[in-house]
Amino acid sequence: MTEDKRQPTSIPGLAHGQLCYLQIPAQDISASARFYEQAFGWRVAPPAPGFEAPMLIGQWVTDRPPAPQGGPALWIYVDEVERTLELTERLGATRHEGPTADGPRLLACIIDPAGNMVGIVQHGDHASAPRPSQRCSNRTMPACAVIPQLVYDDVPNAIDWLCEKFAFAERWRAGDHRAQLSFGEGTVAITEPRTSNVLPGRQSVMVRVQDAHAHHRRARERGANIISEPMDFPYGERQYTAEDLGGHHWTFSQSIADLPPEAWGGTSGPALESFTGGAGHAHVSDRPAISVMLIVPDADAAVAWYKQALGASELWDLGGVAGLSVQGAPFFLHQVNPRNPAEDTPARLGGTSTRVEVFVDDPDGLIERAVGAGARPGAPITDHALPWGNHRQGGFKDPFGHNWSVGDRSPLAAIAH
């Protein structure tokens, strides 16, 4: 083992008991030095085996075997876990675990090129959830962002009652202690008090319905306890309230007018202004919804490819015709129909003038993923100076001949403002 002449006392602000010197097993000291220098910015001075890291010095040694499983674990702070994982993989490391949220931290583990397990940690409240570009679609969780949790003594009975009286639909249940029920685009979780950390007690929940009078008649006919009859309110809602078997109050609300808060004495906040495009602008749902239909030779194969290459989610599949979505942007596929020769695939027509625009947080990553799955590179990723700021955009041609333009979300932000 080569002795490192630097002393721990060269580190300012040392406290008794503080970790200040580290030896890391290496198979090739120069290779390990390059890896930690490029991955984490440590200072090294080849050919010496020593290094300087923030508040720490140490050396690489070759007389101790690497520790991919046992022994103390080295944890290194990084600004962004996901970017560091991508960088370390390019430098020869192997992703071992994570990233995993741990309170205000985001944790992951790699195996460095010498075979040591190394932990990386990102601090901050933002670390509890992956960045939007890394969000995972999970059919166990509904698409809605807010999910009320209600406590009932008898969950199976509550499922039956809410589905019968209020027309909820069961998404799933876990034994007799937990379930999710959906109504339109909203979902509630129901649980019992013995195995749950959900606070017991009566709660109030609001649910939007298309016809408050019709929903009220259904609930009354099935024996629900009506607290207040349907009534029209100046903020553009028709509402009634009922009590369920657990004592929870449910207000069912029908929109009968599109009114800004200022029309009934309220004040619009930033969330509402960003959603509507500002005071006086049309509601986002009033804007035309435009999508694209792609003609493909084999619909099943195309559905499978777009799921693999672009992470598309399936909206529906009618056999030969399917609806897909990439990060909320819908598009549609139609298999070649021999009875309609006017519509054919780009390969049969000898070209295509259709270009699909998609906006994502990480256009580089999506194009790389598509090309890795067999797409042909199109326009290279380029930064464009536009009136609303920089717009990063490139493209590819999918295996079915369709052109895709992939850019960041800045044009959408420009529309919102």
C-alpha positions as a printed Julia matrix, in Angstrom:
417×3 Matrix{Float64}:
   0.0    0.0     0.0
   1.39   3.39   -0.95
   1.28   5.92    1.86
  -0.58   9.15    1.2
   1.45  11.97    2.76
  -1.48  14.35    3.17
  -2.83  14.58    6.7
  -6.47  14.84    7.76
  -5.64  18.04    9.63
  -5.45  19.78    6.24
  -9.24  19.72    6.15
 -10.72  22.85    7.79
 -13.44  22.59   10.4
 -12.79  18.99   11.52
 -14.83  17.84   14.48
 -14.13  14.95   16.86
 -15.66  11.77   15.43
 -16.0   13.13   11.9
 -15.14  10.8     9.03
 -12.14  12.43    7.36
 -10.04   9.78    5.6
 -11.14   7.01    3.3
  -9.46   4.08    1.56
 -11.28   2.66   -1.48
 -10.34  -0.74   -2.97
  -9.25  -0.57   -6.6
  -8.12  -3.01   -9.25
  -6.51  -0.28  -11.34
  -5.77   2.91   -9.39
  -5.6    5.09  -12.49
  -8.94   3.79  -13.78
 -10.62   4.31  -10.4
  -9.12   7.79  -10.12
 -10.48   8.75  -13.54
 -13.94   7.4   -12.65
 -14.32   9.33   -9.36
 -12.78  12.45  -10.88
 -15.2   12.5   -13.82
 -18.27  11.24  -11.94
 -18.02  13.29   -8.73
 -15.4   15.98   -9.39
 -12.86  14.67   -6.89
  -9.33  16.09   -7.18
  -6.68  13.54   -8.01
  -2.99  13.88   -8.79
  -1.81  10.87  -10.85
   0.24   8.77  -10.48
  -0.28   9.16   -6.7
  -3.21   7.09   -5.36
  -4.63   9.89   -3.22
  -7.69  12.06   -3.71
  -9.4   15.11   -2.23
 -13.18  15.23   -1.93
 -15.26  17.89   -0.15
 -14.39  17.6     3.58
 -12.56  14.33    2.95
  -9.23  12.99    1.71
  -8.15   9.43    1.04
  -6.54   7.0    -1.35
  -7.21   4.02   -3.58
  -5.58   0.75   -2.51
  -5.02  -2.53   -4.34
  -4.34  -4.8    -1.34
  -7.97  -4.99   -0.25
 -10.74  -6.68   -2.29
 -13.7   -4.61   -3.55
 -16.92  -4.85   -1.53
 -20.0   -5.09   -3.76
 -22.15  -6.52   -0.92
 -20.59  -6.46    2.57
 -18.72  -3.89    4.6
 -19.48  -0.2     5.22
 -21.14   1.62    2.34
 -19.75   4.85    0.88
 -22.48   7.46    0.27
 -21.73  10.47   -1.89
 -23.88  13.6    -2.1
 -24.86  14.67   -5.64
 -26.96  17.5    -7.04
 -29.16  15.19   -9.17
 -29.3   11.44   -8.66
 -30.73  10.58  -12.09
 -28.13  12.6   -14.0
 -25.36  11.08  -11.89
 -26.65   7.58  -12.57
 -26.59   8.26  -16.3
 -23.08   9.72  -16.07
 -21.63   6.9   -13.96
 -23.1    4.28  -16.3
 -21.39   5.97  -19.24
 -18.14   5.89  -17.23
 -18.36   2.13  -16.63
 -20.39   1.77  -13.41
 -23.42  -0.49  -13.07
 -26.74   0.71  -11.66
 -27.42  -1.43   -8.58
 -30.51  -0.02   -6.82
 -32.89   2.91   -7.03
 -33.47   5.73   -7.29
 -35.7    5.4    -4.2
 -37.34   8.2    -2.2
 -36.4    8.28    1.51
 -38.15  11.22    3.09
 -36.45  14.4     1.81
 -33.74  12.32    0.13
 -33.43  10.41   -3.11
 -31.11   7.4    -2.89
 -29.47   5.1    -5.43
 -26.58   2.64   -5.49
 -24.03   1.82   -8.17
 -21.22  -0.7    -8.51
 -18.1    1.25   -9.47
 -15.71  -0.07  -12.17
 -13.55  -1.73   -9.48
 -16.54  -3.62   -8.03
 -17.36  -1.5    -4.94
 -20.92  -0.63   -4.02
 -21.27   3.16   -3.8
 -24.37   5.01   -2.65
 -25.39   8.4    -4.06
 -27.82  10.69   -2.29
 -29.71  13.82   -3.33
 -31.13  16.05   -0.59
 -34.05  18.44   -0.72
 -37.86  18.35   -0.68
 -37.87  17.91   -4.47
 -36.09  14.55   -4.06
 -39.18  12.75   -2.74
 -40.54  12.32   -6.26
 -38.82  11.64   -9.59
 -38.58  14.45  -12.12
 -41.54  14.53  -14.53
 -39.46  12.96  -17.29
 -38.85   9.93  -15.08
 -42.4    9.49  -13.86
 -43.54   5.89  -13.9
 -47.02   4.96  -15.04
 -48.61   2.62  -12.47
 -52.04   1.16  -13.11
 -52.48   0.64   -9.36
 -52.6    4.42   -8.91
 -55.2    6.59  -10.67
 -54.22   9.53  -12.87
 -55.71  12.13  -10.51
 -53.16  13.98   -8.38
 -55.23  14.25   -5.17
 -56.79  11.13   -3.61
 -58.94  11.52   -0.47
 -58.68   8.66    2.06
 -61.75   7.76    4.1
 -62.09   5.38    7.03
 -64.91   2.82    7.37
 -65.29   0.06    9.95
 -66.37  -2.42    7.26
 -64.57  -1.84    3.97
 -66.38  -4.53    1.87
 -69.74  -3.16    3.03
 -68.59   0.39    2.23
 -67.59  -0.69   -1.29
 -71.03  -2.14   -1.94
 -72.81   0.86   -0.41
 -70.88   3.55   -2.29
 -71.12   1.72   -5.61
 -74.86   1.16   -5.22
 -75.91   4.52   -3.73
 -73.47   6.92   -5.39
 -72.57   4.99   -8.59
 -68.88   4.62   -7.79
 -66.9    1.9    -9.58
 -64.4   -0.33   -7.8
 -60.83  -0.03   -9.13
 -59.29  -2.65   -6.83
 -59.46  -3.98   -3.29
 -56.85  -5.46   -0.94
 -58.52  -8.11    1.22
 -61.04  -6.55    3.57
 -58.94  -3.56    4.65
 -58.4   -1.24    1.68
 -59.81  -0.35   -1.75
 -59.93   2.34   -4.41
 -63.21   3.53   -5.91
 -63.5    5.82   -8.93
 -66.1    8.27  -10.16
 -65.31   9.75  -13.55
 -61.72  11.0   -13.41
 -61.61  11.08   -9.59
 -60.72   8.35   -7.12
 -61.02   7.86   -3.37
 -59.21   5.34   -1.19
 -61.19   3.66    1.56
 -59.65   1.82    4.5
 -60.45   0.52    7.96
 -59.03   2.01   11.19
 -57.13  -0.97   12.61
 -54.33  -1.4    10.05
 -54.29   2.11    8.58
 -52.56   5.34    9.56
 -55.38   7.36    7.99
 -57.02   9.61   10.56
 -60.48   8.33   11.56
 -63.49  10.59   11.91
 -66.09  12.19    9.67
 -64.82  13.84    6.5
 -66.38  15.9     3.71
 -65.69  15.12    0.05
 -66.81  16.91   -3.12
 -67.45  15.0    -6.37
 -68.24  16.56   -9.75
 -71.17  15.04  -11.63
 -72.79  15.77  -14.99
 -76.35  15.95  -13.65
 -76.83  16.76   -9.97
 -80.62  16.24  -10.1
 -80.3   12.79  -11.67
 -77.58  11.74   -9.23
 -79.65  13.04   -6.34
 -82.7   11.01   -7.48
 -80.59   7.85   -7.72
 -79.11   8.33   -4.24
 -82.51   9.08   -2.69
 -84.19   6.1    -4.38
 -81.5    3.81   -2.98
 -81.96   5.06    0.55
 -79.06   7.5     0.99
 -79.5   10.1     3.73
 -79.86  13.43    1.93
 -78.48  16.33    3.99
 -79.31  19.15    1.56
 -81.37  19.16   -1.64
 -79.94  20.28   -5.01
 -79.42  24.04   -5.07
 -77.89  26.49   -7.57
 -75.09  28.69   -6.25
 -73.77  32.01   -7.62
 -70.35  30.53   -8.37
 -71.85  28.44  -11.19
 -72.44  25.12   -9.41
 -75.55  23.06   -8.64
 -74.93  20.96   -5.54
 -76.52  18.57   -3.07
 -75.07  16.76   -0.04
 -75.65  13.25    1.31
 -74.32  11.29    4.28
 -72.91   7.8     3.81
 -72.89   4.76    6.1
 -69.63   5.91    7.74
 -70.92   9.37    8.58
 -68.92  11.08    5.82
 -70.6   13.91    3.94
 -70.52  13.87    0.13
 -71.31  17.0    -1.88
 -72.1   16.26   -5.53
 -71.55  19.29   -7.78
 -72.66  20.01  -11.35
 -71.15  22.94  -13.27
 -73.96  25.03  -14.77
 -71.98  28.17  -15.77
 -68.33  29.01  -16.55
 -67.63  31.94  -14.23
 -64.29  33.45  -13.23
 -63.97  33.94   -9.45
 -64.16  37.71   -9.96
 -67.77  37.31  -11.2
 -69.0   36.16   -7.77
 -66.61  38.1    -5.52
 -63.57  35.82   -5.52
 -60.03  36.37   -6.75
 -58.12  34.24   -9.26
 -54.85  32.76   -7.99
 -51.72  31.72   -9.91
 -52.88  28.09  -10.34
 -56.17  29.15  -11.95
 -54.5   31.79  -14.13
 -51.96  29.28  -15.48
 -54.76  26.83  -16.2
 -57.04  29.26  -18.01
 -54.46  31.43  -19.71
 -55.2   34.45  -17.51
 -58.25  36.46  -16.63
 -60.69  36.87  -19.49
 -59.28  33.97  -21.51
 -61.25  30.93  -22.52
 -61.15  27.84  -20.33
 -58.57  25.35  -21.56
 -61.34  22.83  -22.33
 -62.87  25.33  -24.76
 -59.81  25.18  -27.02
 -60.0   22.86  -30.01
 -58.44  19.47  -29.4
 -56.35  18.42  -32.41
 -54.59  15.1   -32.76
 -53.24  12.9   -35.57
 -54.16   9.52  -37.05
 -51.23   7.44  -38.32
 -51.81   4.75  -40.96
 -49.7    1.65  -40.21
 -49.37  -1.78  -41.86
 -49.89  -3.73  -38.62
 -51.73  -2.02  -35.76
 -50.71  -4.55  -33.1
 -47.03  -4.24  -34.01
 -47.28  -0.44  -34.07
 -48.97  -0.31  -30.66
 -46.21  -2.5   -29.22
 -43.46  -0.33  -30.77
 -44.82   3.0   -29.58
 -45.19   1.58  -26.07
 -41.61   0.3   -26.07
 -39.91   3.19  -27.85
 -41.85   6.22  -26.62
 -43.38   4.95  -23.38
 -46.85   5.44  -24.85
 -49.87   4.41  -22.82
 -52.82   2.69  -24.45
 -56.1    4.61  -24.28
 -58.11   1.95  -26.11
 -57.68  -0.76  -28.76
 -60.54  -1.77  -31.06
 -58.5   -4.21  -33.13
 -56.91  -2.45  -36.09
 -57.67   0.98  -34.6
 -56.08   2.14  -31.36
 -55.7    5.28  -29.26
 -52.37   6.0   -27.58
 -50.95   8.82  -25.5
 -47.41  10.1   -24.91
 -47.25  12.14  -21.69
 -50.88  13.19  -22.07
 -50.73  13.97  -25.81
 -53.11  11.59  -27.65
 -52.62  10.17  -31.15
 -54.3    7.37  -33.03
 -53.35   4.41  -35.21
 -55.32   2.86  -38.05
 -54.31  -0.3   -39.84
 -54.34  -0.14  -43.65
 -57.87  -0.61  -44.95
 -57.93  -2.21  -48.45
 -61.35  -0.65  -49.05
 -59.88   2.83  -48.66
 -56.95   3.11  -51.1
 -56.72   6.86  -50.54
 -55.18   6.18  -47.12
 -52.01   4.1   -47.1
 -48.71   3.84  -45.27
 -45.82   6.21  -46.05
 -43.81   3.23  -47.38
 -46.51   2.4   -49.95
 -47.09   6.05  -50.87
 -43.38   6.74  -51.2
 -43.24   9.5   -48.59
 -45.17  11.41  -45.95
 -45.89  15.07  -45.33
 -47.31  14.38  -41.86
 -45.19  15.37  -38.88
 -46.19  14.58  -35.33
 -45.2   17.2   -32.75
 -44.59  15.97  -29.2
 -43.46  18.07  -26.22
 -41.59  16.47  -23.33
 -39.25  17.47  -20.5
 -36.28  15.59  -21.98
 -36.35  15.64  -25.82
 -32.79  14.28  -26.04
 -33.74  11.26  -23.96
 -36.91  10.48  -25.9
 -35.14  10.66  -29.28
 -32.3    8.49  -27.98
 -34.84   5.95  -26.74
 -36.7    5.89  -30.06
 -33.52   5.51  -32.12
 -32.36   2.75  -29.77
 -35.6    0.92  -30.49
 -35.14   1.12  -34.27
 -36.2    4.61  -35.37
 -34.09   6.56  -37.88
 -32.55   9.83  -36.64
 -34.17  12.91  -38.11
 -33.3   16.55  -37.54
 -30.57  16.78  -34.89
 -31.38  18.28  -31.51
 -30.89  22.04  -31.82
 -31.48  25.04  -29.56
 -33.76  27.61  -31.2
 -33.99  31.21  -29.95
 -37.71  32.03  -30.0
 -39.74  34.96  -28.64
 -40.58  33.09  -25.43
 -37.0   31.87  -24.9
 -34.9   28.88  -25.88
 -36.64  25.87  -27.47
 -34.71  22.61  -27.8
 -35.98  20.37  -30.6
 -34.97  17.46  -32.83
 -36.7   14.52  -34.47
 -36.77  10.98  -35.8
 -38.65   8.81  -38.31
 -40.4    5.82  -36.78
 -40.18   2.33  -38.36
 -43.56   2.9   -40.04
 -42.36   5.96  -41.99
 -43.89   8.75  -39.88
 -41.89  11.85  -38.94
 -41.8   12.9   -35.29
 -40.62  16.28  -34.08
 -39.61  16.2   -30.39
 -39.08  19.36  -28.38
 -39.19  20.7   -24.85
 -42.38  22.14  -23.34
 -41.54  25.83  -23.79
 -44.08  26.37  -26.64
 -46.85  25.11  -24.35
 -45.77  27.54  -21.64
 -45.88  30.33  -24.23
 -49.46  29.36  -25.1
 -50.46  29.37  -21.42
 -49.19  32.94  -21.02
